[in-house]
Every structure is written in C-alpha cells, then in structure tokens.
Amino acid sequence: MSTTSAHPGQGRMAPSSSPSSTAKRPFSFRDKIGYMFGDFGNDFTFLLQSAFFMIFYTNVMGINAAHVGTLLFAARILDAFTDVGAGRLIDTLKPGRSGRFKPWLLRIAVPVAAASFLMFSPFVQDGEYGTRLAWMIVTYILWGSVFYTLINIPYGSMASVISNQPGERASLSVFRSLGATLANLAISVVLPLVVFVQINGQSELSGTNMMWAALGCGILAVICYLLCFINVEERISTPPKPKGERASLGQTLGAMAKNRALTGLIATSLFMLIAFMLLGGMMPYMLNEYFNNGQLLSLVNFVGLAPTLLLVPFASKLAKTFGKKEVGVVGMSLAVVAALILFVVRTDSPYVFMVGYAVMMFGVACLNILIWAFITDAIDVQEIQTGERNDATVYGMYSWARKLGQAIAGGLTGWALGWIGYVSGTGTIVQTQEVLDGIYTLATLVPALLLIVSVLFLIFWYPLSKKRVDENVAILEKMHAAAAAATPES
C-alpha cells in the first residue's frame, strides 16, 4: 500500500511506495545532533587533508609544491566520474532496512579513516623521490576519490529525505555546519600545537606527530559516523523506478544542466570554495613564514571559527525570516570588504590580521553554514522539473563541483607558491621578502577577487529567493498528495 507519511509539526512527507512502510518518529533535535556528528566524522579526515596535506608533502616528504598542486587538480578529473557514478549507483540500488543512504555510513567508516592515516604516514620519507611521489598519489586517490566519495555522497544526500520542510532542512544545514566547525576547532586549533615543533628557533612540521594525529582523527571519525547512523531517521522513501521507466544517466545530467538552482549553486560554491580553501591553504605558510610562528595558527584558526559558532544559534531563524540567498549575499559582501581592507593595510601584526580574518570568516559563514539547505532546495527543483528526485546523483554532481573548487584552490596554492619563488624542502629555509609579500597577497587580495565573482553568481544567476523556495514547497506538497491519491490501495 502506498502511503503518505506525516508527523506533527513536520508537514506532509513525500509518498512512500514501500509495501512495508512503517511509521517513523517525528523530526526532532535527535536528528539534528545525529546529522551534526556525520559531518564531524567527515571533517576529521577532510579538514585534516585541507589544512595539512600541502605542507606535509612539501616540508616533510620533500615533494615539489607544483607536483602536489597538480595532483590535487588532476584527481578532480577522476572525481567527475567517481562522484556522479557513486550518486547514480546509490539512486538505482534498492534501499536497505535502515534506508537508502544510512547503510553507507557503516560500510565505509573504517576504510576512509584507514586511508587518511596512510596518507599522513611518513613511511617512505627517506625513499627515492619517485617512491615518495607514488605514495602521495596512491594514498590521496584511495582516500579522496574512492572512500571519501562513497561516504560523503550518501551522507550529504540524506538531508533531503530526513525532512521536506525548509525550516527543518535549514536547521540540518546549520547543525551540519556546526559539526564541521567543531571538527575544525579540534583540527586547526589543537593539532598545530601537536604537529609543529621548534627546532633551532624555527617552526617545523613533525612527520611522526602528524601520523599519530591522523590516527587519532580517524578513530574519532569512525565514532562520529556511528553516532550519526544511530540518531538520524530517513522519513521520505524514494524507491528507484524500474529500469525501463527511469531516465538514463545522460537524460538526468541534461535535466540537471537546465536546473538553474543547481548550476547557480555550483557556480556560487565553486568560487567561494576556491577563495575559502586557498585562504585555508595559505594560512600555515602565512603564520609559519610571514609571521615566523607556526603555532600561532591555532589562535588564528580559533579567531576565525569563533564568529561561526556565534552565528549558529541564529542562522536558521535568519534564513527563515530573510531567506538563505539573501543572508548569503549580505555575508559574502562583508567578507569581500574585510579581505580588501587587509590587503590595503598590509599589516605586520598577526593580531591585526586576526581581526580582519575573523570578519572574513564570519561573512563566508553566512553562506557556508546554510549551503547544505541550498542543495536540498535544488533537488526539489529537479523533482518539479523532471518528476524524479535523483537525490544522490544531484548531490554527487554538486559534491564534484565542490571538490573541483577545493582542487583548484589546492592546485592554485601549489602553483602560486612556485610562481612567487617559494622554496620547499626539509630543514631550515629562509624565504625572501618578495616571497613573503607574495604569500600575503595570496591570503588577502586573491580571495577577495574570487569572493566577488561568487557573490555576483548568487545575485544574478541563482534563482531561489525566499519566495521561490516557499512556492516550490507548496508545489511539491500538491504533487505528492496527488500521487498518493492516485495510487490504488492494495
């Protein structure tokens, strides 16, 4: 019997075509906490890679920065296939007893943590250059293109089937961002105190300390994935259509290309992430080289994260009152102004820099903290336009676009360090003043220009204002009600 599941305070859910459909508990704070732990788990390996991969392989493993940057970019070509392929696989497989997406948390939790540990293990530190290069390539692809993809795609897609209400989805996005922020605190504030050591008055990254830090983060990631699995409930059942009735992959990708909400979100996120990840990638060099104190990275990261934590209690209410797009535009504009001021001032004080950096991070957080609710809105548009949700395939495409942004940032970081004359290697190396000035520009002006492009896409291409989102919710409720009424009882 086809049913439409609804719960008090939750609104009407999408029809479930599962004959054995059972009543689900109402959406609650438990789902928010559970979903938060999922991103906590993700970011114990993802943020570890984002923050330390480049400097680990340049300063500990002795890999040329341009080679590291090339890997980060080239791997994203592979991800175009693995991300969308994983999404398509998940969309077409029969759901498990716990849902379509949750089972993947159990399947991949240990493999992704193990791959992250290997990625930061200096086992071949003293080997030939080719051996070290091969170790970097194999462990990175194993972690990022295989295991992280197979756990992140279903985790991210899950938000659209936990609830169909914009306010509840916004709260899931906020709690997901909270999980990322807490993981960021653990990694970017605590770990620099562990992995950076002072040798002969110079700050250096310890390969051994980095390895044990990766092991600890991996164990915590597995625990967080389990907490997510236990506490999150999939409520909207979306069994795949029979093979002969569902759209082909080509047709699905064609429909996605016509989805302005999706393409606008991808463009906005792409430039925002390039700016955000470039800034994050430059921070170890900014603190270690420009200010000559790598341990200051802990304080700078805390200052950057504190405004995000202050925003968390108000983000859902701001989105509900003004709209997600509207909040994002204001915040990103603020970030642009702060970055430009830092560039013009060109301070030699790390504490003055921290103030501007905090304002930048607050502005970016206004968009980033709600970004996961943006993608559920884009999935709704896909269903309205095609009659199929394709949750995981749409999320897979968006995930690949995010990875592309991250990879461009990683590649840009490595290439730009080469362009400005940065000298990589082990031991004590003193950079020239021209290099230090270049690092400062890469951490201020370049992110500002990228954020300007992101804001323009959000304003002029992304179509989902608050009014449009509310209209789409009403359209889908009518569609689901009509589908349920038209399905004969069995």
Secondary structure, 3 states (H helix, E strand, C coil): CCEEEEECCCEEEEEECCCCCCCCCCCCHHHHHHHHHHHHHHHHHHHHHHHHHHHHHHHCCCCCHHHHHHHHHHHHHHHHHHHHHHHHHHHHCCCECCECCCHHHHHHHHHHHHHHHHHCCCCCCCCCHHHHHHHHHHHHHHHHHHHHHHHHHHHHHCHHHHCCCHHHHHHHHHHHHHHHHHHHHHHHHHHHHHHEEEECCEEEECHHHHHHHHHHHHHHHHHHHHHHHHHCCCCCCCCCCCCCCCCCHHHHHHHHHCCHHHHHHHHHHHHHHHHHHHHHHHHHHHHHHHCCCCCHHHHHHHHHHHHHHHHHHHHHHHHHHHCHHHHHHHHHHHHHHHHHHHHHHCCCCHHHHHHHHHHHHHHHHHHHCCHHHHHHHHHHHHHHHHCCCCHHHHHHHHHHHHHHHHHHHHHHHHHHHHHCCCCCCCCCCCCCHHHHHHHHHHCCHHHHHHHHHHHHHHHHCCCCCHHHHHHHHHHHHHHHHHHHHHCCCC
